[in-house]
Amino acid sequence: MSVFESPSFDDHELVHFASDATTGLQTIIAVHSTALGCACGGCRLWPYRSSEEALEDVLRLSRGMSYKNALAGISLGGGKAVIIADAAMKTAELMRAFGRVVERLGGRYVTAEDVGVTVQDMQFVAEETRFVHGLPHENRAGGDPSPYTAQGVFLGMKAALTHRFGRADFRGIRVLVQGVGSVGFNLCKILHAAGAELIVADVDGTRLERVKASLPVTIVGVADLVTQEADIYAPCALGAVLNDETIPVLKSGIVAGAANNQLARAEHGEMLRQRGILYAPDYVINSGGIINVWSEMNCLTKESVCEKISRIYDTALKIFKKADEQGSTSNRVADEMALALMQRKAT
Ligand code: NAD
């Protein structure tokens, strides 16, 4: 399958394939749009089964970044990188080789952390390129974006709780968290502090042990999570978890989580709506991390990051209300708002 035939190709500005024989690096970088600024989005390291699967992912994720950055009100375009590798293949040299690829693009794409990539990895990348963020700084924004992402997701959940159940209080609210990695674990901490009850699932036993050691959580199998009676389902692992199989059996009134591309297809937003389930569009509420990256680029303070993240609550509420008024889905309304912002800037 060529790039142009891919169902996820959306007139992307650039799709760059690169490899490095010495380290085994195989990477694809996609720049969806630079209408609002240089393309920025994380780098995902994942053992894709094929380069077609990796291409699909990077095309969808980079498009999502354009929409996310537009609605977050930050002057960045949408881009993303994927590295086809498993965790055992990840070495400092492989990350440096990736850094050299990013450098060769001359700033059209700026990278940061995503699934499978840590702050330490980005420090190796930074040895080879200026176009990297998510690096630690003493007295200003920067470092691991995931706590900021979790904070934004919490605010999006709060907006959904207010809109769907007329309350902003998390005491006694039961939340299903799928994936207790960087964002999911941080989200669990915030939810617990707010009084929520947590049911969690992860494919990685060490991640489950970590959360169990510090918080009162109930652990269930991944396949059993969505059928639990709960108020909120928070997908915080990978995408396409809202699909023909899961939506009919979901027992939560709200879906609000960090994972990118939660809807397997856009029409699954309508399926959720018909079941009376309020969906907080993923890229609207998971923008805290990229807001932190943008703030790092602009040498802003940590306080200003939190102030900008707090706006996620209002944006989410606005989308929910507009969707109700128009008899539309929250994902369609969010897409329309993001596209309008990109076109306004491009014209
Ligand atoms: P991570 O790799 O730290 O955590 C992901 C967790 O999900 C891991 O613990 C993994 O074992 C688990 N997992 C994988 N497959 C699973 C499955 N089928 N069921 C249950 N658990 C599963 O990644 P992260 O940084 O926490 O990101 C999580 C999601 O949020 C991703 O979709 C990512 O793109 C998105 N996101 C992350 C950020 C960020 O700041 N890190 C920002 C925006 C969006």
Boltz pocket constraint, residues with backbone or C-beta under 6 A from the ligand:
constraints:
  - pocket:
      binder: B
      contacts: [[A, 113], [A, 114], [A, 115], [A, 116], [A, 145], [A, 146], [A, 147], [A, 149], [A, 178], [A, 179], [A, 180], [A, 181], [A, 182], [A, 183], [A, 184], [A, 201], [A, 202], [A, 203], [A, 204], [A, 207], [A, 222], [A, 235], [A, 236], [A, 237], [A, 238], [A, 239], [A, 258], [A, 259], [A, 260], [A, 286], [A, 287], [A, 289], [A, 290]]
      max_distance: 6.0
